[in-house]
Amino acid sequence: MNQYLFFLHETPGDYASLSPAQMQEEVARYGAWAGALAQRGLLVSGEKLTDDGGRHLRAGGIAADGPYAEAKDVIGGFFMVKADSDAEAEKLAASCPHLRGRNWIEIRRVDAVRPQ
C-alpha cells in the first residue's frame, strides 16, 4: 500500500468572514472525514498549518517570510493517507471537505525508496 500526501491549497482570507459557529462546522466536517479514514486504517496523519505563512529557506542561507495575504494560494494543511493506487488516492481526495470554492488538493505519492 502506498502513502500519499494531500496538500490542502486555499486562498488566504477565504475563511476570514466565517463566524465562530461556521468555523466550528468546518472543523467538524474535516474531523468527520479524517475520522472515517482512520476507522478504515487509511489515515496516517493530518494537521492544519498556521496562517502566518511560515518561512522559506533557500540555498546560501537566504530566509524570507512565507506567502503573504496577497498570495493566490497557500498550503493551509495536509493529510497523509494510505491507498493502493493513484486512482484510489484521487477518490479519497475527491471526498475531502476541502474541495469547495477556490480550494484545491495537490496529491503526491510518497517515494517508497528510503535512503540507507
N, C-alpha and C positions, 0 to 999 in steps of 0.2 A: 504494500500500500504506500502510495506517495504522500508527501506532505506539501501543502500549498499555503502560501501567504496571500491573504486578501488585503491589499492596501486600500483603505477607505478614503477616497478623494472627495473633497467637498469645497464649496465656495465659502471663503471667510465671511462671516456676518450673516449667513443664511439662518442661523439658529438664534441670532440676537433678538429677534422680535417675538420669540416664543415665551409664553408666560411660564412661571414655575410649574404649574399643573401640566401644561403641554410638554415641557421638558421631561417631567416625570413619566409621561406617557411614552415619550421617545425612548427613554432609558428602559422602561418595562418591555417595549417591543424588541429591542436588541437583546435584553436579558432572556426573554422567552425563546427567541430564535437560537441564541447560544446554548441555552439550557436543553433545547430539543436535540441539538447536535451532540452535546455532552452525553445525553442519555443513550445516544446511538454509538458512542465511542469515537466520534469523528472530530471533536473539538480538542485541539492541543493547547491553545491559549488565545487570548484576545485582550486588548487593552485600548482605552481611549487615550489619545495623546493630549498634552496640554495645548492650550490655544496660543501660546506665545511664539510658536514657530521654531523654537529651538535655535541651534547654532549650526553653521556649516563650516566644516574644516576641509581645507584643500592642501595639496602638496606644498611644501615650503612653510607650513605652519600658519597659513593665512586663514584666519577665522572671521566669520561675519554672522550677524543675526540672520535668522531664518526668514521665511517668507513673511511679507507684510500683508496687512489687510487688503491692499490693492491687488494682491496676487489673484490670478484667475482660479486657482485651486490649491489646496494644501492637503496633506495626508492627516486626517483627523483621528485615525486609529487603525487597528489591524486585527485580523483574526488569523490564526494558523489552524488549518484543518487537515484531516486525512481524507483521501479519496483514491479510488482505484484507477482513475483515468482523468485526463484533462476534461473530457466531456462531463464526468461526474462532478468535478470541481466547479465547472461552469454552472451546472444545475444547482449546486449548493449556493454559489454566489448569487444566482438569479433569485433565490428565495430570501436573500438577506434584506432586512428592512431598510438598509442604507440606500437602496436603489429607488430613488424618487427625486423629483425635481432635477437639479443640475448635478446631483451626486453621481459618482461612478466608482467602480471597483476594478483595480488592477489585480490580475490573478497571476501569481508567479509560482512555478513549481520549485521546491527546494531541491537543490542538487544532492543526490544521494552519495556522491563521492566525498569522502571526508579526508582531509589531509592527515598524514601519519605523523 
